[in-house]
Amino acid sequence: MLDYTRAASRLDHVSPSGLRAFFDLGAQLAAKGVDVISLGIGDLDLPLPRIIEKAMIAAIKQGRIRYTSNKGIPELRLAIAERYKETFGLKYAWDEEVLVTVGALEGLFDIMLGLLNPGDRVLIQEPTFGYFKYQALLAGAEVEQIPLSPRFDLDIDRFAEALNQRKTRMIVINSPCNPTGSIASRSKIIELVELARDHDCLVVSDEAYEFLRYDRKPHTCAAEACRDNVIVVSSFSKAFVMTGLRLGYVLAPASIMKPIAQLHQYNVACAAAPIQEAAAVALRDPKAMNAFIKRNRAILNKRRKTAIEHFSKIPGLSLPYKPLGAFYLFPSCKGTGMNGYDFATKVLNEAGVILIPGDNFGKSFSDYVRISYSSAPPNRLLEAASRIKHLTDN
């Protein structure tokens, strides 16, 4: 008898998202009347910039709602190319080397499926966003995760050892980092890119949190080290509070971009036209854009300081580093006597606070939890920390 429910074999090694599972459990509790504080999903509760809102509404009213060029509207691709030239001194041809995608995740998926063959080896920093691993596995690649240093910087010696073992097609890095909030040092990024080039290996650099840096910490674009073997992936989601609007982009040399763009062609027709129009308007007004980012960064920085201060006081949690980017803390919960999954489950069921178990970001971090302060103002962070402390005290 034909099994209509049979899944494709490519899903055999791809588990459902643990992040979404805890988010759904929290929603179930909230539906029962529980006051749930979500420190789980990396979303933002801040308002959409007026410049984006107005431009998007104007585009809709003017009927600019049709298909665009598959690669994105020329105005947006040109604005992206100009920003990278002005900010990092990097020259990208807007028509051949800039691709607009439906969020950074679609861009990453296009990269994996467009450039990886079954059996290709991919090295991915650990901990990091779990989707990198699963997208590579869906492309048929063999994935090896390379732990970061104890303070969550790139460990060049470990990458070098792995590269020397056998042929590697791709390295994936992420800075500022989800889930740690750490920022890789400029010297390590440059060293890794050069090391990869010497081994004829591509580097995919997810830089979606570029604008969320604190204490004047600078951002290093991986392509500054060497443009030839680097693919930069970024997003408007975090900088412009557009998470649900899904707009990202990929930058790569033309020869590397060709298969990525071809895969993109069969994945989506194009990103939504009004959202592309709005992003182009924002990029062409850097004064307004920078003012908005500065204001939001100040709000998030206040939350960061509150989160560090109060979650560090919870017995059994250990935060041996200072997160300087994104909007996450990644403490060890080993001191509680529980692993990350058990601790997060207990905290959700008994304190009504959503945390994400660390093994969603790498098998070596099962004793950690991720805490997101992106959508919780200081008073809710204090309440969450108080509930968890009361739980651990008792």
N, C-alpha and C positions, 0 to 999 in steps of 0.2 A: 504493500500500500504506500502511496506517495506521501511523504512527510512534508506537509505544507509549512510547518513551523521551523524547518531546519535552517540554522544560521550558516552564513558563509564561514569557511574554515579560517579565513583571515582574522576572525574575531576570537579564535580559541585562546589566544594569549593576551587579550585586551579585556580587562575587567571594567565593569561600570564605574563611573566617577564616584569616588568616596566623598568628594566635596559636596556634590549634589545630594547624596544620600543623607548627610547630616542636615543640609538645608531643608530637605523634605520632612525629616523627622521633627525639626523645629517648627515647621509650618503646621504639622499635625497637632503639636502641643498648643500652639497659638490658637488653633481653631477650637480647642477645648477650653479656652479662656486663660491659659497660662501666659504670664507676662514674660515673653521670651526676648532675651537680648542677643542679637545675632552679631557675633564677632567671627563669623565664618566666611561667607562669600566676599570676594574682593570687589565690592561695588561701592558707589559713592552716594551720599545723601545730599550733596551740594547742588545748587541750581545750575541749569544749563546757561552758558554765557548768553547775554542778550544779543551780542553780535551774531552768534550762531542761530539763535531762535529767529531773529528778524530776517536773516538771509535765507533761512530754510522756508519760512512762511512766504517770503517774496518769490522764491523760486516756484513754489507750488501755485501761488496765485497767477504767476506769469506763464504757467503751463509747462515749465521745464521739468517734466515728470516722465519723459520718454527714456528709451534706451540711450545710454551714452556709448562712447568708444569702449570696447571691451577692457582696455587698459586703464580707463578713467578719463575724465574730461581733461583736455590739454591745460586749462588754466590751473587746475590743482596739481597736475604732475610738474608743471613749470614752477609753481610756487614751492613745491617740496624740493625740487632740484636747487632752486635759488637759496633756500634756507640752509641746505647742507653746504653749499659753497660759501655762504657768508659766515656760518657758524663754525664749520670744521675745515674749510679750505678744500672740500671734496667736490670734484666736478663729475656730475652725472648728466648724461644726455636725457632730457626729459621724455623724449619720444621712444627711446630704446631701453633705458636703464631704470625707469621708474614705473612701478605697477601699483595701481590702487586696488585694494582688496576689501572683502567684506569682513573687516576686523583683522587683527594680526593672526588669529588662529587659522583663518582661511589661507592667508599668505604662507604660513608655516606648513600647512597641509599640501599646498601646491609645490612647495620646495621639496618636501619629502617624496611625494609621488612623482614629481618631475625629474628628480636627480638621483634617486636611489633605486638600485636593482635588488632583487632577492639575494640575500647573502652578503650584501655590503655591510661593512662595519661602521657603526656610529658611536662616538663617545659623547656622553652627555654629563654635564656637571651634576653633582648630587650634594645637597638637595636642590631640586628645582621643580618647576611646574610640571606635573605628571603628564600633561598632554603631549609634551615633546616625545617622551618615550613611546607612548601608544601610537602616535602618528607615524613614527619611524617603523614600529612593528607592523602597522597596517601596510606599509610600503614593502614589507618583507625583509627589512634590514635586521641585522644582529646588533643589539644594543648593549653597551657596557657603560655603567655609570662610574664616574670618577669623583670621589669625595673631595669637597673643598677642604681648605685648611681648618684647624680648630676654631679660628675666628672668621670663618666663612669667606676667605679670599681664594682665588684660583691657586691650585697647587701644581705648579709647573713641573715639578719632578715626577709626580704621578702621571700627568699627561704624557710627559716624555717617555716614561717607562712603557706606557700603553702603546704609544706610537711606534716604539722600537720593536714591539713584540710581533706585529704583523700589519699588513696594509689596512689603512683606515680611509674611508671615503669622506667622512664629515665629523666635525665637532660642533656641539651646540652649547652655547653659553648664554647667560641671562644676567644683566646688570643694568640698573638696580634689580635686586633679586627677589623673586617670589619663590619661596616663602620667608626668607630670612630678613629682608629689608637691608641687606648688606650691599656694599658697592665695591666691585673689584677694583684693585689699584691699577692705575694707568700703566705702570711698568709691567705688571703681570699680563694685562690684556695684550700689550704690544709684544711681549715675549712669546705668548701663546700663539698669536697670529703668525709671527715669524717662524716659530717652530712648526706649525701646521704647513706653512708654505714650503718649508724644506722637505716635508714629507708628502708633498703634492696632495694636500688635504684641504677641503673646504672648511670654513668657519661660518656658522650661522649664529648671528648675534641678535638676540631678542632684546630690544631697547625700549620696550613699551612704557617703562616707568622713568624715562629720561628726565622729565621735568619735575619729578617728585624726589628732590634731594634737599638735605637740610645741613645746617651749619656750614654753608657756603661750599659744600663738597662739589667739585666739578664733575662733569660727565665726559667720559672718553668714548667716542664712537670707534668701534673696533676697526672700521675701514681706514682710520687715520694711520694705523700701523702698516697696512698694505691693502690696497683696494682690489688687487687681482684675484684673491681667493676668499674674499669676505662677502657675505650676503647679510645685509642689515634689514631687520624686520621691526616695524614700529606701528603705533596705533594712535588714533585721536581719542580713544576711550577715556584714558586717565587724565590727560592734559586738559581736555575740553569737556569732561564729565559727559561723555557720549557713549557710555558702556552699551546701552541697549540699541543704539543707532548703528553700530557695527561698521566702522570705517578704519581701515589700516592701510599699510603700504609696504612694498618690498623695494629695496635698492640693490642692484647688482650689476656687474659688467655685462655688456650686451650679450656676449657669448653664453654666459651663465643664465641670464634672464630668459633667453629664448625658450628652453624647455619648461621653465616655471610659468611663463606667460601662456604657453600652449596648454599646459595642464589647467591653468586658471580658466582658459577659454571653454573647456568642457566641464568646468565645475560651476561657474556662475556666469550669467550674461554680463553683469556689471554691478557695482555698488549702487545704491539708490541715488538717483540724480540730484534731488534737493539737498541731500546730506553732503555730497561732493561739492555742490555749489557753495554751501555754507562754510565748509572747511577752507575752500579757496579764498573766500572773503576774509576769514579770520587770519589766514597766513599772510594775506596782503596788508594786514593792519597790525604789524608787530607791536606797536605801542599798546593797543587795546588787548592783544593777546597776552603780552607779558604782564600787564597789570592784573589781568584775571588770574593768571597762573600764580603770580606773587601772592595775591589775596588768598587763594585756595591753599597754597603751600603753607601760609601762616596759620590757617585754621587746622590743617593736618599736623603741623609741627606741634601745636598746642596739645592736640590729642596724643601725639607720639610721646611727649614728655610725661603726660598724665599716665599713659599706659605703662611706660617704663618704670615710673616711680611706684605705682601701686601693684602691678603684677609681680614686680621683683620682690615684694614683701610677702607674697603668698608662700607659706611653708611647702617645701618640696619642689618648687619651680626654680630653675636656674637660668639666668640670662647672662652668659659670660662675655658678651660683646655688645657694642653700641650700634643699633640699626640706624643708618643714616640715609635711607632711601625707601621708596615705595610707601606702603602703609601697613607693615606687618612686624610682629615680634615672633620669634621662633624659639621659645624656651624649652629646655629639657624638663620633663616631669618625672624623671627617674626617682627623684627624692620622695615622691609620694608613694612609692612602692607599686605603682601601676605603669603599664605601658600607655602610649598615647591614645590608642583606641579605647581602652577601658576607662582612662581618665576623662576623655572627651564625652564618652557615653554617660558616665556618672554625673559629670558637670551638667550635661544637658537635661538628664532625667530628674536630678535632685536640686539643681540650682537654676534651671531654665536659661542657661547660657550656651550658645553654640560656639564651639571651638572645632578645629579640623585636626584629626590625627596626623602625626608627622609621616607615617608610612605612605601617605598619598604623594609624598614628594621625594621618596627614595627609601629603599628597604633598610638602609643603615640608620634611619632616623625614626624607628618605631617607638622610641622613648621620648619623642618630642610632640608638641602641638603647635599649630599656627594660630595666632591671634591677629585678627584684622581690626584696625581702628578706623577704617575708611568711612563707615556709616554710623558711628556711635559718637555723639558729643561727649565732652568730659564727664558730665553728670552720669551718663549711662555707663561709661567706662568705670567710674568709681563704684557704681552699683554692682556691676558685673564682678569686679575684683573683690568687693565686700562679700558677695554671695559665695564666691569660690573659696575665699579665705575662711569664711564661717564653716564651709563644708570640710575643708582640710584640717581646721582646728579641732573638729569634732570627729 
